[in-house]
Amino acid sequence: MDALLSGVFDGVMTFGALEKYGDFGIGTFEGLDGEMVGFDHDFYQVKATGVAYPVSNTMKTPFACVTFFDSDREEKLPEGINYDQLQEFLDKILPTPNIFYAIRIDGTFAYMKTRSVPSQNKPYPPLAEVTKNQPVFEFNSVEGTMVGFRCPTYVDGVNVPGYHLHFLTKNKDAGGHVLELKVEKAVASMDYTWGFMMILPSEDSDFYRINLTGDRQEELEKVEK
């Protein structure tokens, strides 16, 4: 994650290869070309226009987090809660903050606010510079699916600590990185995950040359929100 914050946007794995490790998850694309949403064996790309497209196996990603989703618990969400309240609700019912959770939420939302990011050209800017002018999209009374993860705090620098969710409409034609929401009627499914595997770039790239020793948590929080 810190590499992504530093502007390392070159794709290092095709989606054809990625699906061997999971068909459910989130990420981005080569050159930071939009937000990735994956579930039910398909990946989608939400471009900077807010429009979603199916992903081909030959497209590449610089950062993705995936799994094969297997629900361990389902819970109906309280009507009217916002994004902060959703996170508080889930934190109260999850058994521990110290493992990983894949999260899927299906339902209708009275309000949904998302963002995507436009494709970048080299030399790539830091992610925080890109998100200063990020396109934002708002939906009212929208049905769809949120997917993502809750990661423990100790993965700071490797992934996003806490909740990181992306949204796709029921018609699979729009969505993005979730910024805010209001639940109308929805059910959350959670996959308790006791481990993870991390694959790093296997060839000489910008990843090999950047400095990853600093603490970028404050920068990450600004980017995510």
N, C-alpha and C positions, 0 to 999 in steps of 0.2 A: 504493500500500500504506500509506503514511503517513496518507493521508486516512482509510482504513478503521480504522487504529489510533486515529485521533482521533474516531471515532464518526460518520463520514459514511456512513450506511447506506441512504439513499434510492436506489431503483432509477433508473438513467439510460438503460438500454437493454433492450428486450424480447429474449427468447430467440429469437423469430422473426427479429429483426434480427441478433442475435449469430451465428446459424448461417451467415450469409453470410461470416463471417470464419474459421469453423472449427467442426468438429463433435466435436472431441476436446479435453478440457481440464478445468479446475477453476475454482471460484469460489464465490460465495455468492448470497444472494437479498435482495430488498428487505426492510429491517428486520432483516437478518442472520438470516433464517429458514432456518437449516440450511446444509449443505455440498452443493456441486454436483459431480457427477461426470459427465463426458461422453465417450462413445466409441461407435464403430460407428453413427454418425449419430443418436444419441439422448442426451438430457440427463436426469439423474435428480437428485432432491432428497432428501437424507438429513436428515430432520427431527430435532429434539431427542429424539424417542423412539427414534431409531436406525433407524426404518423408512424405506425408500426408496420414492419415488413418481416416475412419469414427469412431466416438466415440460411445461407447455403453452406455446405460442408467445407468449401474452400476458403471462406472468410476466416480472418485471424483475430485473435484477442491478445492484448498485452496483460490483461488482468481479468480473472473470472474465479468465482467460487461456486462449486457445484457438488451435488450429491445425488444419490438415488433415493428419492423421498419415500419414507415408510412411516406413516403416522403412529405415534405412541400415545397421543392424547388429543381429544377434540373438546372445544369449549365454545359455547355461544357467547358472543361479545355483548356487553351492555349497549343498549341503544343510546346514541347521542354522544358517545365519548370521542375525544379528539386524539391526535397522535400521541401526545404526552401521556394522556390518560390510558391509552391502549398499552403503552409500554409499562406503565405502573401496574395495570391489571395483569399482564402476562408475567411480570416479575413476581407477583404474589402467588401465582399458581405453579410456576416452574420449580422443580425440586432443589435446584442449586444454581448460583450464578457462575459456577466454575467449569461448566462444560459447554459444548456448542449445541445450538438448536437451529434446525432448519424450520422455517415457519411459512405456512401457506394460509391465507385468509381469503375465503370466497364469500361474496355477498353483494349487497347494495349499499352505496355510500351516498349520504345526502350531499357531501362535498368531498372533493379530492383535488389536491394541488400537487402537481409534479413538475419536474424539470428534465431537460436533456441537455446535451452539450454538442456544439458544432465540431465538425472534423477540423483537425489542425494540420498545419504543414511545418516541416523542419525549417529552422531549428525550433523545436517545440517549446512553448512557454510552460511555466509551472501550472499545475492544475488550478490553483487559487486564482490565477490571472484569467483563466478560461471561464470559470464560474462567476466572475464578476458581471459578465454580460450573458448569463445563461438564459435561454428561452424558458419561460414558465407557462404552464398550461393549467387551466381550471375546469373541473367537471362538476356538474350538479345532477343529483339523482342518477348516478351512474352505477351500472353493475359490472363487476369484474373480479379479478384475482390479484392479490398481492403475494409476492414471493420474496424470500430473503432469509436472513440469518440473524441470530443473536449470538455474538461472540464474547467470550470472557475478556476482562480487562487486560490480562497478561499477554494478549496477542497484539498489543499496541505496536504499530510499525509494520506488522505483517498483514493485518486485516483491519477492519473497522470494529473497534470495541463497541459493544452494545448492539442496537438494532440498525439494520441496513436493509430496506425493503424497496422493491420496484413494483409497479402496477401495470396491468394490462386489462383493457376493457374486454367485456364478454365477447364482442365481435372481433377482438384481436386486431384492432385497427388504430389504437392510440394508447398512450400510457406514459411511463417515465419513472424517474427516481422520486420516491414519495417525500414530500415536504410537509404536508398537512392533510388532515382528513377529518371527517365526521361520520361515524358509523350510523347506518340506518338499520340494517339487518345483516349480520355476518357471523360466520363460524370460523374459528381459528383451529388449524391442525398443526401439531408440533411433533417433530422428529427429534428425539433425544440422540445426540451424537457424541460419542466418547473418545473421538480421536480425529485427526486430520492428516492429510499428506500434502506437502507443498512441493511444487515443481518449479524450479528456477530456469531462466534461459540457459540453453545448453550450447550456445555459441557466442562468440565475441559480439558484444552489443553495448549500447549506452549503459545498460545495467551494470556492466563490469567496471565502469569508470566513474560513476557518481558516488558521492559521499553520503553514506546512510547512517552516520554516527549520531546525528542530532535528534532532538526531541521535537516532533512535528505535530503533536496532539492538538495544540491550539489551532494550527492551520487546518488540520483535518476536520475539526468541529465546524469551522467556518464553511468549508467546502461542502460538508454533508448537509448543512442546514440552509 
